[in-house]
């Protein structure tokens, strides 16, 4: 039981890390100075992808917390 929970905990952690790293930064940085700003359609697509990644992050973080608590109770 502990092994299965441990594996699920690692998977949830990896999914959360990947989802966070794939999200677009909120800062424009120096890219906006050189004309690197996205077009209207590019922004809309990025918002949709960011919304999915934010949802995946929330789900994986919730799973991580619940699995951590279960591991403490079982262990």
C-alpha positions in Angstrom: 0.0 0.0 0.0 2.8 2.4 0.9 4.6 1.6 -2.3 1.6 2.4 -4.4 1.0 5.6 -2.6 4.6 6.6 -2.9 4.6 6.0 -6.7 1.4 8.0 -7.0 2.9 10.8 -4.9 6.0 11.0 -7.2 3.8 11.0 -10.3 1.7 13.8 -8.9 4.8 15.8 -8.0 6.3 15.3 -11.5 3.0 16.3 -13.2 2.9 19.4 -11.0 6.5 20.4 -11.8 6.1 19.9 -15.5 2.8 21.9 -15.6 4.3 24.8 -13.6 7.4 24.9 -15.8 5.3 24.9 -19.0 3.2 27.9 -18.0 4.0 31.2 -19.6 5.7 33.8 -17.5 3.5 36.8 -16.4 6.4 39.2 -17.1 7.0 40.6 -20.6 10.7 41.1 -20.0 12.9 42.5 -22.8 11.0 40.7 -25.5 8.4 43.5 -25.7 11.1 46.1 -26.4 12.3 44.4 -29.6 8.8 43.8 -31.0 8.5 40.3 -29.6 4.9 40.8 -28.4 2.5 38.2 -29.7 -0.4 38.9 -32.0 -4.0 38.8 -30.8 -4.6 35.2 -32.0 -1.3 34.1 -30.4 -2.4 35.5 -27.0 -5.8 33.9 -27.2 -4.2 30.5 -27.9 -1.7 31.0 -25.1 -4.4 31.9 -22.6 -6.3 28.7 -23.5 -3.1 26.6 -23.0 -2.3 28.5 -19.8 -5.8 27.9 -18.4 -5.4 24.1 -19.0 -2.0 24.1 -17.4 -3.3 26.1 -14.4 -6.1 23.5 -14.1 -3.6 20.6 -14.3 -1.5 22.4 -11.7 -4.4 22.8 -9.3 -5.5 19.1 -9.7 -2.0 17.7 -9.3 -1.3 20.0 -6.2 -4.5 18.8 -4.6 -3.7 15.2 -5.4 -0.2 15.7 -4.0 -1.5 17.2 -0.7 -4.1 14.4 -0.3 -1.6 11.7 -1.1 0.9 13.2 1.4 -1.8 13.2 4.1 -2.7 9.6 3.4 0.9 8.6 3.5 1.3 10.2 6.9 -1.8 8.4 8.2 -0.9 5.0 6.7 2.8 5.3 7.7 
